Amino acid sequence: MTPRTYAPPRLGARIDLDLSKNEGPRSDRISLNVIDRIDDLVRRYPDTSDLRSRLAGMHGLSPDQILLTAGGDDALFRCFLSRSGSGAFAVATRPTFEMIPIYADQVGVRLVEVGWPGGPFPIRAFVDAARGADVAFVVSPNNPTGSVITESDLRSIAEAVPLVVLDAAYAEFADVDPTPVALSLGNVVVVRTLSKAYGLAGLRVGYLLGPDDLIDEIGSHGGPYPVSALSAAIALQRLDDREGVRSTIMEIRSERAAFAETLSGLGVRSRPSQGNFVLVEHADADQIAETCAELGIGVRRFPGRPGLEQAIRITMPGNAADFARLERAITTALSRIPHPPTRPADPEEVPR
């Protein structure tokens, strides 16, 4: 059987505001002041030690406890490679970041998935499913729901599984950053990225944090130069703009709350989210997405993903003008639906 592969959503040519990929907003502080070093940056193999040291310092770690990767995706893939082999199996939630089941297929790791449609983390079911697993993958805030795991539940998983991979790509937008607690547990590695809050998705700069022995082991899988020198130089420049990044995060958190309130006022349900996006659920999700596209806005649908048939994921733009445009588009889309559909059942409200 041919392993699954990732196919990014295809948007129409008229889309000029793409809110389908959870990318960070533009920064007006990025400049090409590295141009005077461009010759060495592009002709020599990259020395990214300065970036590694900077990121390690941000988390209170030594450089030996950080692995630079080609985006967070590369970090996840290396984790899978490090635990692949005959009979290997992993546990994750469903839904989750879609590259997790794809990577499991590609490296031949059996993946057991535990339903987490939203709300509290299903800790009992997850720990039961994880017995004997080689590795557990937890995405928090989860993509695409925006739900988060508690410190207590993370500790319980770490006690049950020899290696836990916490994908914290959206941690900057959450009420609580799970990274410090995760790193205190000894067998947890944390995936982070500069693609979201820092708005550098095109540079492909991610990193893995954890105990130095695990970082050495996982780092031995994959290429030796995952991040280019040019990407590293621009990333260092972005890391200097602490106030700009903080302002962006606060703007997105504000938009997230305002958008959920707007949706509620329109009779539409959304999942409580701690990412830079909101997951909207509506029986006419296709029509809403099509109307947004007509108005030049791309949003994310999930064809073929069980449990997400009525879901639309919308990235918060982090820009007042773009956010106003998004709210107008959603209002227009809903006005074209003659009768409001029955609200989808909340899994937390289903009688047991």
N, C-alpha and C positions, 0 to 999 in steps of 0.2 A: 504494500500500500504506500502510495506517495505521501510523505509527511506534509502536514499543513504548512502554508507559508503566509506571511503577512501581506495584505494588499491594502494600501491606504485608501480611504474613501475618495471616490471620484466626484468632483464638484463641477458644476457647469462653468463655462467660460465667463459668464457674467458675474460670477462671485468676486466681489472685491473686499468683503469682510469675512474672512474665514474663521469661524468660531467652532470648528469641528475637531481640532487636534490638541487642545489644551496647551497651546504654545503661550509663552509669556508675551507681554506687550512690548512695543518698540521702546528703545531707550534713546534719548537725545544726547547721551554722554559717551556713546561709542564713537571713537575716531581712529583713523589709521595713522596714529603717531608712531607706529612701528615701522613705517615705510623706510626709515633710514637704516633699518636692520633687515630689510626684506630679503637681501641676497643670502645671508647666512641662515635666516629662518626657513627658507624654502630649499636650500641645496644641501643642508646638513641634516643628519638624523636628529630628531628633537631631543633637547634636554629640558625636561619638564619638572625638574626638581624644585624650582622656585614655586610653581603652582602647587605641587604636592605639599610643600612645607606650609604654604599659606592656608590651604584647606585644612591641613592637620591642625594648625594653630587655632583655626576657627572653632574646632571641636575639642580643643584641649588634649590632643593626641600627639604622638611622635610621628614623623614621616613614615616609619616602618609599619604603621597601623593604617595606612591608606594606599589604595590601588587606584590609579587613574584608569578610566575605561572610556571606550568610544560610546558615550551616552550611558544611561542607566541600563539600556537593553544589553549591552556588552557585558556589564557586571552580572546580570541575571544569567546570561548564557554561560559565562565562565563558572558560575556556581553549579549549574546543571552539569557541565562537563566534569567538574571535580567530583561529582557523586554519581556519574554514569557507570554502567557496568552490568554484568549479568544479574538479573533479579532486582536491580535497584528500583526503588519506588519513592515517590514524593507525594506530599499532600498539599493542597491549596484550597482556596475557596472558589465558589461559583456564584456570581460572576467575579472576575478578577481581571487584571491587566492581560490582554489577549495574547501577549508574547509568552506567557508562562505555559499554557497548554501547547502552544506551537513548539517551543523549545523542548518540552518533554517528548513530543513526538519525534523531533529531529534527532535527539540523542538516544532515543530508545529507553527512556525512563517511564515506568508506569506511573500515571498520575491519578490519585484519588481526589475527587473534588467534593467539598462540603458546602452545601447551600448557605449563602450569606446575602440574602436579598436586600438587607438593610437592617437598621436597628442594632441591638447588642450583638457582639461577636458570638457565634455558636460554639462556645468553648468546649462544652461536654462532647458534642458530636465530633468536633475537630480533633480533640485529644484521643478519643476512641479510634477515629480513622487513622490517626498518626502512629498508632502502636506498631513498632517494627519499621517505621519509615526511616529512610536515610537522610531526608531533608524536608523541612516544611517551608513553604513560601507564604508570607503574609504581606498584603499591600495595605498600608494605612497611612493617610486616608486612602480608602479603596477607590480604584478606578474600575467601573464608572459610577459607583453609587455615592462616593464621598464619605462613607461611614468609617469609623475609627475603632481600633482595638484599645482596650484598657491596659494599664500597666500590669494589673493582676493577671489578666488573661495571657499577656505576653510571657510573663514569668512561668505560668503553667505549661505553656507550649515548650519553653526552653527546658523545663524539667522532663518532658516526655520525649523529646527528639534530639539526636546528637548535634544537628546543625539547623539553625533557623535563619532564614534569609528574610529580612524585613525591608520591603521596598517602600521607602519613605520619600518618594519623588515629590510629593506635595506637602511635605512637613511644614514648610514655611507658612502655609495658609491655615494650618490647624491651630486650635486653641492651645494644644500642648504638643511639643516636639517629642516624639517617642525615642529619639536617638540616644540621649544620655542613659536612660534606663536600659535600653537594649544593649548598649556597650558594656554595661556593668555585669551582664549575665554570663559572659565567658564563652558561650557557644553561639552567639548571635552576630551576624554581619549585617550591615545596614547599607542599602543602596541609596545614593543621593545623586542629584543632577543639577546642572546649571541651565537646563532647558526650560524650566518652568518659571520660578520666581525671578530668575536672572535674565530671562528672555534670550537665551543663546542656543536655541534648539538646532540652528543650522551649523553650529561649531562642533556638535557631538562631543561634549565634555561631561562625563559622569565620573563617579568615584564610588569605591567600596570602602567602608570603615569596619574595623574589627580587630581582634587580637592578632599580633604580628605573625603567629604561626599559621593561622587560617588565611591571612592575607597572602603570605608566601605561597601556600599551597594552591589557593584559588588563582593567584596571579600566574602560576606556572602553566595555566591553560589559556591558550590564545596567543596573539602576536605580542612582540616586545615593545612596539611603539604605537599604542592605541590612540594617542592624542597628538595631533600635529603641533609643531612649534608655533605656527601662526595662531592656531586656536588657543593655545596656552597663553600666548602673549595678550590676546584680546580678552581672554577670561580674567587674567590678572587685572587688567584695566577695569573691567566690570566690577570685580570684587572691591575695588577702591571706592566705588560709588555706594557706600553703605546707606546713606540717607535716601538716595534715589530708589534703591531696592526696597527699603522700608516703606517709602511712600507708595510704591507700586503695590506692595502686599496689602497695605491698609485700604487702598482704593478698591482692590479686588474683593477683599472681605466685605467692604461696605456695599459694593455692587451685588455680591452674592446674597446678602440679607435683603436688600431692596428688591431684587428680582424675585426671590421667593415670596415676598409680601405682595408684589404685583400679581404673580401667578395665583396666589390664594384669593386675592380680590376678584380675579377672573374665573374663580371656581375650578382651578386646575391644581392638581397635586404635584408636589416635587419632593424629592428625598432631602432630608437635612444633610447638608454637605459641608465638609471641611477641606475640600480641594479648591481649585480655582475654576470650578465648573458647577453647574446645577443639572441634575438629572430630572427631566420632566416626564411625566407619564400621562398619556392621553390616548383614548381609543382611536382618534383620528391623527395619530402621530405622523403618518405619511403626508397627509394634507398640510399639516403645520410646517413640516420640513420643506415641502414643495413651495408653499407661499413664501417662506423665508428666502428660498433660493431665487424666486421671482424678484424679490426685493434686494437681491445681491448679497445675501447673508448665508453662509454655509454652516450647517449644524450637523451633528453626528447621529445617524441611525445605526442599528445593529442587526442587519439582516442575518438570519440563521443563528442568532445567539438566543438560546432558550432563556425565558424569563425576561427578555428585553424587547419583546415584540412591540410593546407600546411605549418604548422609551426613546427619548431624545436627549442627548447630552450637549449642553451648550456652555462653551468657555466664556467666562467673564472677560470682557475686552480690556479692562483697566484704563479706560479712556472715557471721559464724560460724554463726548459727542457720539462715540460708537455705542455706548451703553444706551443713550437715549434712542438711538436708531434701532437697537435691538428691541427695546420695549415697545416701540411703535410697530415693529414688524410682528411681534408676538400678538399684540392687540389686534392688528389687522388680520392675522391668520385665524385667530379664534372667532373674529366677527364673521368670517366666511362659513363657519360651521353652524348650520341652522338650529340644531338642538344639542345642548350639552349632553355628552354621553354619561352613562353610569360610571361613577368613579371606580377605577380599578381597586380591587380589594387589597388592603394593606395586610401583608403576611402576619404582622403583629396583632391584627384584629380578627384573624380567622379562628373560630372556636376550636378548642382542642378537647 
